[in-house]
């Protein structure tokens, strides 16, 4: 006898009330697994998303402020004192 045959024989030997209790226990375990594996992590992510979004927005704002500050590499990239850079920026304005 293999395992599935033994399981079927035990199931057949159970009374109807015992089968209902085993079925209820299996359903309860399945619901608990569904909660722990699928629903709880998703709900935690949804709850944390606004705070994380606000933090990332603050970081983006800080990076934009640093980028636009005088003396940063982004503002020095095409300074008028650099002839090659002035040519490159002139050619890109004509292509647009």
C-alpha positions as CSV (number, residue, x, y, z in Angstrom):
1,X,0.0,0.0,0.0
2,X,1.4,3.4,-0.9
3,X,0.8,6.6,0.9
4,X,-2.3,7.8,-1.1
5,X,-4.0,4.5,-0.6
6,X,-3.4,4.6,3.1
7,X,-4.7,8.1,3.2
8,X,-7.9,7.1,1.4
9,X,-8.4,4.2,3.7
10,X,-8.1,6.4,6.8
11,X,-10.4,9.0,5.2
12,X,-13.0,6.3,4.5
13,X,-12.7,5.0,8.1
14,X,-13.6,8.5,9.5
15,X,-17.1,9.3,10.6
16,X,-18.9,12.2,8.8
17,X,-18.4,14.5,11.7
18,X,-14.7,13.8,11.8
19,X,-14.4,14.4,8.0
20,X,-16.1,17.8,8.5
21,X,-13.6,18.7,11.3
22,X,-10.6,17.6,9.2
23,X,-12.0,19.6,6.3
24,X,-12.5,22.7,8.5
25,X,-8.9,22.3,9.9
26,X,-7.5,22.1,6.3
27,X,-9.5,25.2,5.3
28,X,-8.2,27.1,8.3
29,X,-4.6,26.2,7.6
30,X,-5.1,27.1,3.9
31,X,-6.6,30.5,4.9
32,X,-3.7,31.2,7.3
33,X,-1.1,30.3,4.6
34,X,-2.9,32.6,2.1
35,X,-2.8,35.4,4.7
36,X,0.9,35.0,5.6
37,X,2.1,34.4,2.1
38,X,0.0,36.6,-0.1
39,X,-2.2,39.2,1.7
40,X,-0.2,40.4,4.7
41,X,3.0,41.3,2.7
42,X,0.9,43.1,0.0
43,X,-1.0,45.1,2.7
44,X,2.3,46.1,4.4
45,X,3.6,47.3,1.1
46,X,0.5,49.4,0.4
47,X,0.6,50.8,3.9
48,X,4.3,51.8,3.6
49,X,4.1,53.2,0.1
50,X,3.0,56.8,0.9
51,X,5.9,57.3,3.4
52,X,8.4,55.8,1.0
53,X,7.0,57.9,-1.9
54,X,7.4,61.1,0.2
55,X,11.0,60.1,1.1
56,X,11.9,59.5,-2.5
57,X,10.3,62.8,-3.5
58,X,12.4,64.6,-0.9
59,X,15.5,62.9,-2.2
60,X,14.6,63.9,-5.8
61,X,14.1,67.5,-4.7
62,X,17.4,67.5,-2.9
63,X,19.2,66.1,-6.0
64,X,17.5,68.7,-8.3
65,X,18.6,71.4,-5.9
66,X,22.2,70.2,-5.9
67,X,22.2,69.8,-9.7
68,X,20.9,73.4,-10.2
69,X,23.3,75.0,-7.7
70,X,26.0,77.3,-9.2
71,X,29.3,75.5,-9.4
72,X,27.8,72.0,-9.8
73,X,29.1,69.9,-12.7
74,X,25.7,70.2,-14.5
75,X,25.8,73.9,-14.6
76,X,29.5,74.1,-15.5
77,X,29.1,71.6,-18.4
78,X,28.1,74.2,-21.0
79,X,29.7,77.4,-19.7
80,X,30.1,80.1,-22.3
81,X,33.9,80.2,-21.7
82,X,34.1,76.7,-23.2
83,X,34.0,77.0,-27.0
84,X,33.4,73.3,-27.7
85,X,30.5,73.1,-25.3
86,X,28.9,76.2,-26.8
87,X,29.1,74.6,-30.3
88,X,27.5,71.4,-29.0
89,X,24.7,73.3,-27.3
90,X,24.1,75.4,-30.4
91,X,23.9,72.3,-32.6
92,X,21.4,70.7,-30.3
93,X,19.2,73.8,-30.3
94,X,19.1,73.7,-34.2
95,X,18.2,70.0,-34.3
96,X,15.3,70.3,-31.9
